[in-house]
Amino acid sequence: MKVSANLKLGKKKTRFREWHEKEMFDIFSALEYLMDRDCENLSGGEMQMVAISRALLGSPGLVLFDEPSQGLAPKIVQDVMNTITRLKQEGIAVLVVEQNALSALKVSDRVYIMDHGKIIHEGPAAELVENDEKRKSLLGI
C-alpha cells in the first residue's frame, strides 16, 4: 500500500480540529516525497511519520504516543517531540509512554513513573527537569 493510500485510511471528521495533508508536510517535510512509496519499504523513522500523520488526519481529541523515539534518528525524534508540543498547544490531549525519559519530560506537563507495574511517582514534569537529585533517584539520569 502506498503512503498516500495509508494516510487516506485515517481521514475522518470528528468534533475535533480537522487536519490536512499539507499540515503533515509542514510537520514532516520528508513526508511529501514519500507519498508514492510503498509503506513496506519505509524506514522506522518514515513509518513513524506516516503513523503520526495518519492519526492526526483522523481529527483526534487524544493521541497516544507509545515509545515515539524508539529506533529513530535524532532529527526525527526532535520532529516527533515538536509535534507533541504543537498538539498540546492546539488543545489536543497527548499521552506519551516513553523510556527516553529526558525527551518525554521536556514535552510533558505531568509525569507518572512506573516500576514493576506500580506508579512510584506522580507530579509535574518540570519538577523532575529542574531537580537533578530527585530525577536521578527516580530515573537514574
N, C-alpha and C positions, 0 to 999 in steps of 0.2 A: 504494500500500500504506500502511496506517495505521501509525503509530508502534508501537502495541500489537502488531500482527502482526509488524513488523520485529523487535521485541525477542524475541518468542516463537521466531523463527527461530534465535536464538543460544543458546537454553536447552538445556543438556545436562549430564549428570552425568559427572564425571571423578573422579580420585582426589584432586583439589584441592578447596579450600574452595568450598562452594556459595553462590552469591549469589542474592538475591531482589529482585523489583521494588521493594519498599518501601525497601530499602537504596539503590537507584538514586535514588529520590525524596529520600532524605536527603542524598545527594551532590549531586544536581542538582535543586533544588526546583522548577524550571520544568518538568521532565520530566513530572511527574504531570498537568499541564494540557495537555500535548501529545499524550497517548495517543490521542485520536480524530482527530488531524490527519493529513493525507496527507504522507508523507515528502517528496514533491516540492515541497511548499510551505514547507519549513523554511528558516530562515536558516543560515548557516555554523556559527554557534555552537550552534544547536539540533541540526544534523546531527552535530556533534562529540559532543554529549551522548548522542545516540542510539547512535552508533558505539561509544563507550566503554562505555556501559551494555550493549549487545548483547555486546560482548567479555567483560565481567565475568560476565554471565549464563551464559556458556559455561564457567564454573568453570576459568579458566586457571591454569597454573603460571607462565606467562611472558606479558607483554603488551608488544608493540612499539608505541610511540607515534612516528609519523612526522610531524614538524612539527606537534605538537599545538596550538601557539599561532597558527599561520598564519591571518591574517584574522579573528581573534576579538577581541571586546571585552575590555578589561582584566579585568572581573569574571569572564568565562568562562575566561580564561587562568588566573586565580587558582584557580578551581574545579578546573580540569584539573591544575594543579600540586599542589594539595592532595590530589587523588585519587591522583596518583603517589606522594606521600609516604605516604598511607594504605596503598596496596598494598604498598609496601616494608615498612611496619610489620607488615603481616599475613603477611609471608613470601613474597609473590609477586614473582618476578623481573620487573624492568622495564628495558626498553631504550628510551632516548629518543634520537631523531635530531632535532636542533633547531638552527636558525640563531639563534634568540634565546638566545644563549649565557648571559646572566646568569640568565634564568629556569631554564634547564637546570642550570646549576651549583648553584643553590640547592637543587635536589631530588636531586642526583646524589651517589653515593658515589665513583665513578671517572669520569674523563673521557678521551676519545680525540679528539684534534683531527686532522682531515684537511685536507690542502692538495693539490689536484690529484690526488686519489685515493690519496695516501700518508699514513700516520699520521706526524705530525711531533711529537706529544707524547702521552704517556700517563702517568696518575698520579692521585692523589687529587684530587677536585674541590675540596675545602677549600683545597688549596694555591693554586689559582687565585683562589678567592674572597678569600683573605687577602693574597695577594701581588699588589698593584696593578701593579708593574713587569713581572712575568712575564706576568700576564694581558694587559696592554697589548701586550707584544711578540708574544704568540701570537695574540691575538684582536683587537687594536686597540681594546679597550674598557677 
